Structures are given as structure tokens and as C-alpha cells.
């Protein structure tokens, strides 16, 4: 890291003011490498967090898709036995988790 509040811009201007001496440019390169070395662990941790976040989103999407497929099979099963309007009402009234058997549901207690 730059010492004493120096930034890369101030080091570049310092190296240019001295006439671009080798020592000034070497100081600039060392400071730049130190800044990169300090940044690498943070970048690795951030990339790991991003990967974990995207895998969590993928898992959530797959769970929602799985629940939707179960609900569609629930609708198809009830549609073959009952009217479509009842199925649509049940689907939207009880939500996506209606594939779990319920004692209070007359359709589920009738054999589903």
C-alpha cells in the first residue's frame, strides 16, 4: 500500500517530475504490486460469495419449479374427476402448496 497517503497518481507525477528515474518507477511498480497483493484475497472471497449466491438462486428456482410441477399434476388429477372451474378456484385459493393432503379439503379427502 502507498506509504504516507501516497496514491498511484501522486507517484506517477513524482516519477515524471524527477524525470522518470528508474528508482521512482521501481517504487511505483512495488507499490502497485503491493496494492494488487492486498486486493487478491478480497476478490477471491467476493467471487466465492457470488458463486454461492447464484447456486442458491438456482436451488430456489428448481424448488419452485418442482412445486409448480406437483401443482400441475394435482390440477390434472382433479380436472379428470371434477370441473375445470373448481380446479382453478382451488389452485388459486389454496396456492401452490395444495398438493399436500388436507383434511379440510373435500377434494383431497375424497381420494386424492
C-alpha positions in Angstrom: 0.0 0.0 0.0 1.2 3.6 -0.6 3.0 5.0 2.4 2.1 8.3 4.0 -1.1 8.8 2.0 0.5 8.5 -1.4 -1.6 7.4 -4.3 -0.7 5.9 -7.6 -1.4 9.3 -9.3 0.9 11.1 -6.9 3.6 8.5 -7.5 3.3 8.8 -11.3 3.6 12.6 -11.1 6.5 12.3 -8.7 8.2 9.9 -11.2 7.6 12.3 -14.0 8.8 15.3 -12.0 12.1 13.5 -11.2 12.5 12.9 -14.9 11.3 9.3 -14.9 14.3 7.9 -13.0 14.5 4.2 -12.5 14.2 4.4 -8.8 10.9 6.4 -8.9 9.4 3.9 -11.4 10.6 0.9 -9.4 8.9 2.5 -6.3 5.7 2.9 -8.4 5.8 -0.8 -9.5 6.5 -2.1 -6.0 3.6 0.0 -4.6 1.3 -1.2 -7.4 2.2 -4.8 -6.8 1.6 -4.4 -3.0 -1.9 -3.0 -3.8 -2.7 -5.9 -6.0 -1.5 -8.4 -3.5 -3.7 -6.9 -0.8 -6.7 -6.9 -3.2 -6.5 -10.6 -4.3 -7.9 -12.3 -1.1 -10.8 -9.9 -1.1 -11.5 -10.6 -4.8 -11.4 -14.4 -4.1 -13.8 -14.0 -1.2 -16.2 -11.9 -3.2 -16.1 -14.3 -6.1 -16.9 -17.2 -3.7 -19.9 -15.2 -2.3 -21.2 -14.5 -5.9 -20.9 -18.2 -6.8 -22.8 -19.3 -3.6 -25.4 -16.6 -4.3 -26.1 -17.9 -7.8 -26.2 -21.5 -6.7 -28.7 -20.5 -4.0 -30.8 -18.8 -6.7 -30.6 -21.9 -8.9 -31.7 -24.1 -6.0 -34.6 -21.8 -5.2 -35.7 -21.8 -8.9 -35.6 -25.6 -9.0 -37.6 -25.9 -5.8 -40.3 -23.5 -7.2 -40.3 -25.4 -10.5 -40.7 -28.7 -8.6 -43.6 -27.3 -6.6 -45.2 -26.0 -9.8 -45.0 -29.4 -11.5 -46.6 -31.0 -8.5 -49.4 -28.5 -8.5 -50.0 -29.0 -12.2 -50.2 -32.8 -11.7 -52.7 -32.0 -8.8 -54.8 -29.9 -11.2 -54.7 -32.6 -13.9 -55.8 -35.3 -11.5 -58.6 -33.2 -10.1 -59.6 -32.0 -13.6 -60.2 -35.6 -14.7 -62.6 -36.0 -11.8 -64.2 -32.5 -11.4 -65.0 -29.4 -13.4 -62.2 -27.1 -14.5 -63.7 -24.1 -12.7 -63.4 -25.9 -9.3 -59.8 -26.8 -10.0 -58.8 -23.3 -11.0 -60.6 -21.9 -7.9 -58.8 -24.4 -5.6 -55.5 -23.8 -7.3 -55.6 -20.0 -6.8 -57.4 -20.1 -3.4 -55.1 -22.6 -1.7 -51.9 -21.6 -3.5 -49.0 -23.7 -4.8 -48.8 -25.9 -1.7 -52.2 -27.6 -2.1 -50.5 -30.9 -3.2 -50.1 -31.7 0.5 -53.1 -33.6 1.7 -55.6 -31.6 3.7 -58.4 -32.9 5.9 -60.5 -29.8 5.3 -60.3 -30.1 1.5 -63.3 -32.0 0.2 -61.4 -32.9 -3.0 -58.4 -34.2 -1.2 -60.4 -36.2 1.4 -62.4 -37.7 -1.5 -59.5 -39.8 -2.7 -56.6 -37.7 -3.9 
